[in-house]
Amino acid sequence: MDELRRSGKSPNDMANQLNEALRYERAHLAYLSTVKNVLDGDHGLYGQRTITANPRTTSASASFGMYGDVDGWYGVAVEAHFLVDCLIQEYRRQEDSLNLLLQGTFGQALRADHTRKVAWKVVLASGTMSSYAIMNESWMILSWVMLQSESDKSLEPMYEGLSRRDCYAAFRIPNPEHQEHLLWDSWKTTDDTIAETTSGNLNNTCASCRKYNSEINIKLDLFHCVQRFTRECTSEHHPLHSAFCKFLSAAFCVVDQTDLQRLKQAYVFCGIMPPNPTKQHIREHCRTKIPEPRELLERVESVLQKFFLESDPDGVLLFKPSMLKMWRIQRVHILRGCLSDPEVGERVLYRHGGMVQLNHVKGNKAAVPLWIPV
């Protein structure tokens, strides 16, 4: 129940997932109960005897079979309403410990971000209002506040607060020269650029480091980094915009090849040809990772080079002139490791949610892992 609660799925989706896990267990229990009733009847527990009144030569029952077997067992269903009652009951049982978690700052990773969607009805005289939430790796809200601005100064009184998403605000990028964005040499990363970016004082000066914990390591989340690239495109209706977004997304994330190969084998076993996993299946059953800074820099720069000076049939370029400065800013984050995932062995980035049958097909080869990002 604890794993289901943290998955964030709807009651119907959680019920389907739970049905898959419970079907075998309950069917196995029903089979064992039936065997016990037969043996009790043989011993006269119900006042009945066999025709010959002779005991069985063996009392060992036939094997029920494993979970991956194609035949041999049938299951029962769990309704979503019943599952909701179970979740509520589980919350009441853990209410005291959950309250302590919500009030604490436990965790190996903290998330923080502004949003105006929650606060669009609460607008002050300045015309701006936003909410700011800080969560741990279990998506539990550790602290939450309403702000009238998105400046770092607004967060200083909030000791558990994190700064705005720019990790190194002290690093200044000069504005490009006129027409400089038309020369590819201005986009390329040189050894001097790498040395300048990765040297000097790299300490973070945000509110969370100065007021809360100087050892905290703040990361730039991938969603907002990619969003900054897409905002510097001429228009989302540009013919090349969709292709650029796909290539950029593929450059930032590397799919675990072991998980992907296992998913493709499950596709073949289920008769899905050609075995090209969907985005949803890759998201659920394959772990992804943002590579180390140098590799990530090469991957992103190759995408920018591919679409450099590309235009539509009317001659409208895909990139705005301001894309060059934005790339130089994001290059600082990439080289300083603000985006790359850490090398961890304790599965901090993903939690194993068990094995599920792809498309509910029985068989060991149709079983794929369920990875829950934290």
matplotlib code that plots the C-alpha trace (Angstrom):
import matplotlib.pyplot as plt

x = [0.0, 2.9, 4.4, 1.0, 0.4, 3.8, 3.2, 0.7, -1.6, -5.3, -7.3, -8.3, -4.7, -3.6, -6.4, -5.3, -1.7, -2.8, -5.0, -2.1, -0.1, -3.0, -4.6, -1.9, -1.7, -5.5, -5.8, -3.0, -4.7, -8.0, -6.3, -4.6, -8.0, -9.6, -6.9, -7.2, -11.0, -10.5, -8.0, -10.3, -13.1, -10.9, -10.3, -14.1, -14.2, -17.4, -19.0, -18.3, -16.1, -14.7, -16.5, -13.7, -13.0, -9.3, -6.9, -5.1, -1.7, -0.2, -1.4, 0.8, -1.2, -0.2, 1.9, -0.2, 2.4, 4.5, 3.4, 4.9, 3.1, 0.7, -2.0, -3.0, -4.5, -7.3, -7.7, -10.1, -10.6, -10.2, -12.5, -11.2, -13.6, -12.2, -8.7, -9.6, -10.9, -7.6, -5.5, -7.6, -7.2, -3.5, -3.2, -5.0, -2.7, 0.4, -1.0, 1.3, 4.5, 3.4, 2.8, 6.4, 7.7, 5.7, 7.1, 10.7, 13.5, 14.5, 15.7, 18.7, 17.2, 15.1, 12.8, 11.7, 10.0, 7.7, 4.2, 1.5, -1.2, -1.9, -2.0, -3.6, -6.7, -4.6, -3.2, -2.0, -1.7, 1.6, -0.3, 2.0, 1.6, 3.1, 3.5, 6.8, 7.0, 10.0, 9.7, 11.9, 12.6, 9.3, 7.4, 6.4, 6.0, 8.5, 7.7, 5.4, 5.0, 3.2, 5.5, 4.9, 8.1, 10.6, 13.7, 16.2, 15.6, 12.0, 13.2, 15.8, 13.4, 12.5, 15.3, 14.3, 13.8, 15.9, 16.9, 15.7, 16.6, 19.8, 22.5, 25.3, 23.8, 27.2, 28.4, 27.8, 27.5, 28.0, 25.6, 26.7, 27.8, 25.5, 25.2, 27.4, 24.7, 25.2, 28.7, 29.0, 32.4, 30.5, 28.5, 31.4, 32.8, 36.6, 39.1, 39.5, 35.7, 35.8, 38.7, 37.0, 33.7, 35.1, 37.7, 37.4, 35.0, 32.2, 30.5, 26.8, 25.6, 21.8, 19.6, 19.5, 23.3, 23.8, 20.9, 20.2, 23.1, 26.4, 26.9, 23.7, 24.1, 21.5, 20.6, 18.9, 15.9, 15.8, 12.3, 13.2, 16.5, 14.8, 12.0, 14.6, 15.8, 12.3, 11.5, 14.3, 12.8, 11.0, 7.6, 6.2, 4.4, 7.7, 8.0, 11.3, 10.2, 8.9, 12.0, 14.2, 12.4, 12.7, 16.4, 17.0, 15.1, 17.1, 20.4, 19.7, 18.5, 20.2, 18.0, 19.4, 20.1, 19.6, 16.0, 15.3, 16.5, 14.3, 11.3, 11.9, 12.1, 8.7, 7.3, 8.4, 7.0, 3.6, 3.5, 4.0, 5.9, 8.0, 9.3, 9.5, 8.5, 6.2, 7.3, 4.9, 6.4, 10.0, 9.0, 7.6, 9.9, 13.3, 15.6, 17.0, 20.0, 21.5, 25.1, 28.2, 29.0, 31.5, 29.3, 26.2, 27.9, 28.8, 25.3, 23.5, 26.0, 25.6, 21.8, 22.4, 24.8, 22.2, 19.6, 22.0, 20.7, 17.9, 14.8, 11.3, 10.3, 9.7, 13.3, 12.3, 15.1, 14.3, 16.5, 16.1, 19.3, 19.0, 19.5, 23.2, 23.3, 20.9, 23.1, 26.2, 24.3, 23.1, 26.6, 27.8, 25.2, 26.1, 29.9, 29.5, 27.4, 24.1, 22.2, 24.1, 22.8, 25.1, 26.8, 24.9, 24.6, 21.7, 19.1, 18.4, 17.1, 14.8, 12.9, 12.1, 8.3, 8.3, 7.6, 4.5, 3.2, 3.3, -0.2, -1.3, 0.2, 1.2, 4.8, 8.2, 9.3, 6.5, 7.5, 9.2, 10.4, 8.4, 10.8, 9.4, 11.5, 12.0]
y = [0.0, 2.3, 1.8, 2.4, 5.6, 7.0, 6.1, 8.9, 6.9, 7.0, 4.5, 2.6, 2.3, 1.2, -1.3, -2.8, -3.0, -4.6, -7.1, -8.4, -9.0, -10.4, -12.6, -15.3, -15.2, -15.5, -18.2, -20.1, -19.7, -20.9, -24.0, -24.8, -24.5, -26.8, -29.4, -29.1, -29.7, -32.8, -34.2, -33.4, -35.2, -38.2, -38.4, -38.2, -34.7, -34.0, -37.5, -38.8, -41.6, -42.7, -45.6, -48.1, -46.5, -46.9, -44.0, -42.3, -43.7, -40.2, -37.0, -34.7, -32.4, -31.5, -28.4, -25.3, -23.8, -20.6, -17.1, -17.1, -20.4, -20.0, -22.3, -23.6, -20.7, -18.2, -15.0, -12.6, -8.9, -5.9, -2.9, 0.7, 1.7, -1.1, 0.1, 3.7, 2.4, 0.5, 3.6, 5.8, 3.2, 2.9, 6.7, 6.8, 4.1, 6.1, 9.5, 10.4, 9.3, 11.0, 14.3, 14.0, 13.5, 16.5, 18.7, 17.5, 18.0, 14.4, 13.2, 12.8, 15.0, 18.2, 19.6, 23.2, 25.4, 28.4, 28.0, 30.6, 28.1, 27.4, 31.1, 32.7, 33.7, 35.3, 38.5, 41.5, 45.1, 44.3, 42.0, 39.0, 36.1, 32.7, 29.7, 28.1, 24.5, 22.4, 18.5, 15.6, 12.6, 11.0, 14.1, 15.0, 18.8, 19.9, 23.6, 25.9, 29.6, 32.3, 34.8, 38.2, 37.8, 35.2, 36.9, 35.3, 37.9, 36.7, 33.3, 34.3, 34.3, 30.8, 28.6, 25.5, 27.4, 26.8, 29.6, 30.2, 27.6, 29.4, 27.5, 30.0, 33.5, 35.1, 33.8, 36.5, 35.8, 38.9, 39.7, 38.4, 40.8, 41.7, 38.9, 36.7, 34.0, 33.4, 32.0, 28.4, 29.2, 31.4, 28.3, 25.8, 24.9, 25.4, 24.2, 27.8, 27.9, 24.7, 25.9, 29.2, 27.6, 24.9, 27.0, 29.7, 29.9, 27.3, 27.7, 28.3, 31.6, 31.0, 31.3, 27.6, 27.4, 30.5, 30.1, 26.3, 24.0, 25.0, 21.4, 21.2, 20.4, 22.2, 20.7, 22.3, 20.2, 18.9, 20.2, 23.8, 23.5, 22.0, 24.7, 27.4, 25.9, 25.7, 29.2, 30.5, 28.9, 31.3, 29.6, 26.2, 26.1, 26.1, 23.0, 22.0, 22.7, 19.2, 17.5, 19.8, 18.9, 15.2, 15.3, 17.6, 15.2, 12.2, 14.1, 14.8, 11.3, 8.0, 4.9, 1.9, -0.6, -3.6, -2.5, -1.6, -5.0, -6.8, -4.7, -5.5, -9.2, -8.9, -7.2, -10.1, -12.7, -10.8, -10.8, -7.1, -6.5, -4.7, -4.5, -0.7, 0.2, 3.2, 6.2, 5.3, 1.8, 3.1, 5.6, 2.9, 0.0, 1.5, 3.7, 6.8, 8.8, 12.2, 11.5, 13.1, 16.8, 16.2, 13.6, 15.7, 18.8, 16.9, 15.4, 18.8, 20.7, 18.2, 18.8, 22.6, 22.1, 19.9, 22.6, 25.6, 28.1, 25.7, 27.5, 26.8, 27.2, 30.9, 31.4, 31.8, 30.5, 28.0, 29.7, 33.2, 35.4, 35.1, 31.3, 31.8, 33.6, 31.1, 28.2, 29.8, 30.1, 26.5, 25.4, 26.6, 24.5, 21.5, 21.7, 22.3, 19.2, 20.9, 18.6, 15.3, 12.5, 11.4, 8.0, 6.2, 2.5, 2.8, 3.4, 6.9, 8.0, 5.0, 2.7, -0.9, -1.3, -5.0, -7.0, -6.7, -8.6, -6.6, -6.2, -8.8, -11.6, -14.6, -16.0, -15.2, -13.5, -11.1, -9.9, -6.5, -4.4, -1.3, 1.6, 4.4, 7.6, 9.4]
z = [0.0, 0.7, -2.7, -4.4, -2.4, -3.6, -7.2, -7.7, -9.9, -10.0, -8.0, -11.1, -12.3, -8.8, -8.7, -12.0, -10.8, -7.5, -9.3, -11.2, -8.0, -6.0, -8.6, -8.3, -4.4, -3.9, -6.5, -4.8, -1.4, -2.8, -4.3, -1.0, 0.8, -1.7, -1.2, 2.5, 2.3, 0.2, 2.6, 5.6, 3.8, 3.3, 7.1, 7.8, 9.1, 7.3, 8.0, 4.6, 3.3, 0.0, -1.7, -0.9, 2.5, 1.7, 2.5, -0.4, -1.3, -1.2, 0.4, -1.6, -3.8, -7.4, -7.8, -8.3, -10.6, -10.6, -11.4, -14.9, -15.9, -18.8, -17.3, -13.9, -12.0, -12.0, -10.1, -8.4, -9.0, -6.6, -7.1, -7.1, -4.3, -2.1, -2.8, -1.9, 1.5, 2.0, 1.1, 3.6, 6.3, 5.7, 5.9, 9.2, 10.5, 9.5, 10.1, 13.0, 11.2, 8.0, 9.9, 11.2, 7.7, 6.4, 9.1, 8.8, 6.3, 5.9, 2.5, 0.2, -2.5, -2.3, -5.0, -5.3, -7.9, -8.4, -9.9, -10.6, -11.5, -7.8, -6.9, -10.0, -8.0, -5.2, -6.9, -4.9, -6.0, -7.7, -10.1, -9.3, -7.0, -7.0, -4.6, -3.8, -2.6, -1.4, -1.5, -0.7, -2.9, -1.9, -3.3, 0.3, 0.8, 3.4, 3.2, 1.2, 1.0, -1.0, -2.7, -4.4, -6.4, -7.5, -6.2, -3.9, -1.2, -0.8, 0.3, 2.8, 5.8, 4.8, 6.2, 4.4, 1.1, -2.0, -4.3, -7.8, -10.3, -11.5, -9.6, -10.3, -10.5, -10.0, -13.3, -15.9, -19.6, -21.9, -24.7, -28.1, -30.8, -33.7, -36.2, -34.0, -33.8, -37.6, -37.1, -35.9, -34.3, -31.8, -30.6, -30.4, -27.0, -26.8, -24.3, -23.0, -22.5, -20.5, -18.4, -17.6, -16.7, -14.4, -12.6, -9.9, -7.0, -7.7, -4.3, -4.5, -2.9, -2.8, 0.3, 1.0, 1.2, 3.2, 5.6, 5.8, 4.8, 3.1, 2.0, 0.0, -3.7, -5.9, -9.3, -12.3, -13.2, -16.7, -17.5, -17.0, -18.9, -22.0, -21.6, -21.9, -25.2, -26.7, -25.7, -27.9, -31.0, -33.4, -32.9, -31.7, -35.0, -36.9, -39.1, -37.4, -33.9, -33.2, -34.6, -32.6, -29.3, -30.0, -30.7, -27.7, -25.4, -26.7, -26.2, -22.5, -21.5, -22.0, -21.6, -19.7, -22.5, -20.2, -19.3, -23.0, -24.3, -21.7, -22.7, -26.4, -25.6, -23.8, -26.9, -29.0, -26.5, -26.5, -30.3, -30.8, -34.0, -34.7, -31.1, -30.8, -27.2, -26.7, -24.7, -21.9, -21.6, -21.7, -19.0, -16.7, -17.4, -18.3, -16.2, -17.8, -16.8, -17.7, -18.7, -17.2, -18.1, -21.0, -22.7, -22.2, -23.6, -26.8, -27.3, -26.8, -29.0, -31.8, -31.8, -32.0, -34.8, -36.7, -36.6, -36.9, -39.5, -40.5, -41.8, -43.1, -46.8, -46.2, -44.9, -41.2, -39.0, -36.3, -33.7, -32.4, -32.2, -28.4, -28.5, -28.6, -25.2, -23.7, -24.9, -23.3, -20.0, -20.1, -21.0, -17.7, -15.9, -18.0, -17.5, -13.7, -13.3, -12.5, -14.7, -14.7, -12.5, -9.6, -9.7, -6.9, -6.0, -3.6, -6.3, -5.0, -8.4, -8.9, -6.6, -7.8, -7.8, -8.5, -11.7, -13.8, -16.8, -20.0, -21.4, -18.7, -20.7, -18.6, -18.8, -17.4, -20.6, -20.4, -17.0, -17.0, -14.0, -12.8, -12.0, -9.9, -10.1, -6.9]

ax = plt.figure().add_subplot(projection="3d")
ax.plot(x, y, z, "-o")
ax.set_aspect("equal")
plt.show()
